[in-house]
Amino acid sequence: MSNNLAQCQMLVRKAVAAGAKALFLPEAGDYIASSPAETVSLARSTEDSIFVKGLQHEASQAGLAINVGIHEPATGGKRVKNTLIWIDEGGIITHRYQKLHLFDVEIKDGPVLKESKSVEPGSSIVPPFPTSLGSMGLMICFDLRFPALSARLRDVGAQIITYPSAFTVPTGKVHWETLLRARAIETQSYVIAAAQVGAHNEKRVSYGHSMIVDLWGKVVAEAGGVEEWKGEPEIIVGEVDLGFLQKVRREMPLHPRRDVVDVVETSSKSNRCE
């Protein structure tokens, strides 16, 4: 964790030098373990984590908000929480979201990952909250595949949606950019997706390609991927233009037919055979 903290501290300095208002770091920024048992054994509470404490100090010293994915112990000690925390400019953790959808997958000739073996799923979304960039909605990685979540965040006021991730290489190559752009377009929101990149251990490699996508689906900025990554932490910088967001939402309003959706859902449930 100390090595990961050092890399994040380097990114803080780069973000400050670039004039950024906030720094977005990937899912599992503290560590990615090689087994479920190791995942559980390394988890620390935010009060006891040198990684989190270090980032809180960096945030307060730099006056920079930091969004980062971490692991926290779950009740019972047998699993962990995959959590995304918002550290404000004063170094205070003001919001935390626990990942709802866990990554259980078996890819032919690829990795077999069962996140549910070591991770406890969350039970609710976090309402969007005000930041210096705009109204922020929090999601994590595999949540990206469930558009109802981002639609709900948009409904309750999100202007920016985060997807910190550690995508596998096989799924990243075919789905990563497409999903990010789709979530941005359909919610008319900025999407910020900080991504792990490179090999973590002998079992796990992440795709990379961190992205900032505007609400028109344009990739504003993109970092390198596993193919060209040379081991140096990098940042990408993009502008959130709330005037543009408001213009698009005003000129092309999206009003889902909740009356129809509710009727379809109710009809489906009423017609179900038991």
C-alpha positions in Angstrom: 0.0 0.0 0.0 2.9 2.4 0.6 4.0 2.0 -3.0 0.5 2.8 -4.2 0.4 5.8 -1.9 3.6 7.1 -3.3 2.3 6.8 -6.9 -0.9 8.6 -5.9 1.1 11.4 -4.2 3.0 11.8 -7.5 -0.4 12.1 -9.3 -1.5 14.7 -6.7 1.5 16.9 -7.6 0.8 16.5 -11.3 -2.8 17.4 -10.8 -1.9 20.5 -8.8 0.6 21.6 -11.5 -2.1 21.2 -14.1 -4.5 23.4 -12.2 -7.0 20.6 -11.6 -9.9 21.1 -9.1 -10.1 17.4 -8.3 -8.2 14.2 -8.8 -9.9 11.0 -9.8 -8.1 7.8 -8.9 -9.1 4.2 -9.9 -11.0 1.5 -8.2 -9.0 -0.4 -5.6 -6.4 2.3 -5.4 -5.0 0.9 -2.2 -4.2 -2.6 -3.5 -5.2 -5.4 -5.8 -4.6 -8.7 -4.2 -3.8 -12.1 -5.7 -6.4 -14.1 -3.8 -9.7 -13.5 -1.9 -7.9 -14.3 1.4 -5.3 -11.7 0.7 -7.9 -9.2 -0.2 -9.6 -9.6 3.1 -6.4 -9.7 5.2 -5.1 -6.4 3.7 -8.3 -4.4 4.3 -8.1 -1.6 6.8 -10.7 0.9 8.1 -10.3 4.5 6.8 -9.1 5.4 10.3 -6.3 2.8 10.2 -5.3 2.9 6.6 -2.0 4.6 5.8 -3.2 4.9 2.2 -6.3 6.8 3.1 -4.7 8.9 5.8 -1.9 9.8 3.3 -4.4 10.9 0.7 -6.4 12.9 3.2 -3.2 14.8 4.1 -2.4 15.4 0.5 -5.9 16.7 -0.2 -5.7 19.2 2.7 -2.2 20.3 1.9 -3.0 20.8 -1.8 -6.6 22.1 -1.4 -7.5 19.4 -3.9 -10.5 17.1 -3.8 -9.7 13.4 -4.3 -12.0 10.6 -5.4 -10.5 7.1 -4.9 -11.5 3.5 -4.6 -10.4 1.5 -1.6 -11.2 -1.6 0.4 -12.8 -1.5 3.8 -13.5 -4.4 6.2 -17.0 -5.8 6.1 -19.0 -6.9 9.1 -17.9 -10.4 10.2 -14.3 -10.2 8.9 -14.9 -12.6 6.0 -15.3 -10.1 3.2 -14.5 -6.5 2.4 -16.4 -3.5 1.0 -15.3 -2.2 -2.4 -15.8 1.5 -1.6 -15.4 4.8 -3.4 -14.7 7.8 -1.2 -14.8 11.5 -1.8 -12.1 13.4 0.1 -12.8 17.1 0.1 -10.3 20.0 -0.2 -9.9 20.0 3.5 -9.0 16.3 3.7 -12.3 15.2 5.1 -14.1 12.1 3.8 -17.6 13.5 3.0 -19.1 10.8 0.9 -18.7 7.0 0.3 -20.3 4.6 -2.1 -20.2 0.8 -1.8 -20.1 -1.0 -5.1 -23.5 -2.6 -6.0 -22.6 -5.0 -8.8 -19.8 -7.4 -8.3 -17.6 -8.8 -11.1 -18.1 -12.6 -11.3 -17.0 -13.8 -14.7 -15.3 -16.6 -16.5 -13.7 -15.6 -19.8 -12.7 -18.3 -22.2 -8.9 -18.4 -22.4 -8.9 -15.4 -20.0 -9.2 -14.6 -16.3 -11.7 -16.2 -14.0 -12.7 -13.6 -11.4 -15.2 -14.1 -8.6 -15.4 -10.8 -6.7 -18.3 -12.1 -4.6 -15.9 -14.5 -2.9 -14.3 -11.6 -1.0 -16.5 -8.6 -1.5 -19.8 -7.6 0.1 -22.1 -5.8 -2.3 -23.6 -2.4 -1.4 -27.3 -1.8 -1.1 -28.0 1.7 -2.3 -26.8 4.5 -4.5 -25.4 7.8 -3.0 -27.5 10.8 -4.0 -25.4 13.2 -6.2 -23.6 15.9 -4.1 -22.3 19.4 -5.0 -18.6 19.8 -5.8 -16.5 22.5 -7.4 -16.9 20.7 -10.7 -20.7 20.1 -10.5 -23.1 17.7 -9.0 -21.3 14.4 -8.6 -22.7 10.8 -8.9 -20.6 7.8 -7.8 -20.4 4.4 -9.5 -17.7 1.8 -9.7 -16.4 -0.4 -12.6 -18.9 -3.2 -13.2 -21.8 -0.8 -12.4 -21.0 0.6 -15.8 -22.9 -2.3 -17.4 -26.2 -1.3 -15.7 -27.6 1.8 -17.3 -30.6 2.1 -14.9 -28.1 3.2 -12.2 -26.7 6.1 -14.1 -30.2 7.0 -15.3 -31.3 7.2 -11.7 -28.3 9.4 -10.8 -29.2 11.7 -13.6 -32.9 11.8 -12.5 -31.8 13.0 -9.0 -29.4 15.7 -10.3 -26.1 14.2 -11.3 -24.1 16.2 -13.9 -20.9 14.1 -13.6 -20.8 10.3 -13.1 -17.6 8.5 -12.1 -16.6 5.0 -13.0 -13.2 4.2 -11.4 -12.3 0.8 -12.7 -9.9 -2.1 -13.0 -11.2 -3.6 -16.3 -9.7 -6.8 -17.6 -7.9 -6.6 -20.9 -10.3 -8.8 -22.9 -13.4 -6.9 -21.9 -11.7 -3.6 -22.0 -10.7 -3.9 -25.6 -14.3 -4.5 -26.8 -16.5 -2.7 -24.3 -14.8 0.0 -22.2 -15.0 3.0 -24.5 -18.4 2.0 -25.9 -20.0 1.7 -22.5 -18.5 4.9 -21.2 -19.7 6.9 -24.2 -23.1 5.3 -24.0 -23.6 6.2 -20.3 -22.5 9.8 -21.1 -24.8 10.2 -24.1 -27.9 8.7 -22.5 -27.6 10.6 -19.2 -26.3 13.8 -20.8 -23.6 13.9 -18.2 -19.9 14.0 -18.1 -18.3 10.7 -17.4 -15.0 10.4 -15.6 -13.4 7.0 -15.5 -10.0 6.5 -13.9 -8.6 3.1 -14.7 -6.0 0.8 -13.3 -3.4 -0.2 -15.9 -0.8 -3.0 -16.2 0.1 -6.1 -14.2 -0.8 -6.2 -10.5 0.4 -9.8 -9.9 0.8 -13.0 -11.8 -3.0 -13.4 -12.1 -4.2 -10.0 -12.8 -3.6 -7.4 -15.6 -5.8 -4.2 -16.1 -6.6 -2.6 -19.4 -6.1 1.1 -18.5 -7.3 3.8 -20.9 -8.6 6.2 -18.3 -11.1 8.5 -20.0 -13.1 11.7 -19.6 -16.1 11.7 -21.9 -18.4 14.7 -22.4 -22.2 14.5 -22.6 -22.1 14.4 -26.4 -20.1 11.2 -26.3 -16.8 12.9 -27.2 -13.7 11.5 -25.6 -12.2 14.7 -24.1 -9.1 13.0 -22.8 -7.6 9.4 -22.7 -4.7 7.9 -21.0 -2.6 5.1 -22.3 -3.4 1.4 -22.1 -1.6 -1.7 -21.0 0.0 -2.1 -24.5 2.1 1.1 -24.2 2.3 1.7 -20.5 5.8 2.1 -19.2 5.1 2.1 -15.4 5.0 5.8 -14.9 1.8 7.2 -13.3 0.0 9.6 -15.6 -2.9 12.0 -15.5 -5.3 13.3 -18.1 -7.0 16.7 -17.8 -10.3 17.8 -19.1 -12.8 20.6 -18.6 -16.3 20.2 -17.3 -18.4 22.8 -19.0 -21.7 23.1 -17.1 -22.9 25.8 -19.5 -22.6 23.3 -22.4 -24.3 20.7 -20.3 -27.2 23.0 -19.5 -27.5 24.0 -23.2 -27.7 20.4 -24.4 -30.2 19.4 -21.7 -32.3 22.4 -22.5 -32.3 22.0 -26.3 -32.7 18.2 -26.3 -34.5 17.3 -23.1 -34.8 13.6 -22.2 -38.0 12.8 -20.4 -38.4 9.0 -19.9 -42.0 7.8 -20.0 -42.1 6.6 -16.4 -45.8 5.9 -16.7 -45.1 3.4 -19.5 -42.1 1.9 -17.8 -44.1 1.5 -14.5 -46.9 -0.2 -16.4 -44.6 -2.6 -18.2 -42.9 -3.6 -14.9 -46.2 -4.0 -13.1 -47.7 -6.1 -16.0 -44.6 -8.3 -16.1 -44.8 -9.0 -12.4 -48.6 -9.6 -12.5 -48.2 -12.1 -15.4 -45.5 -14.1 -13.8 -46.4 -17.7 -13.0 -45.5 -19.0 -9.6 
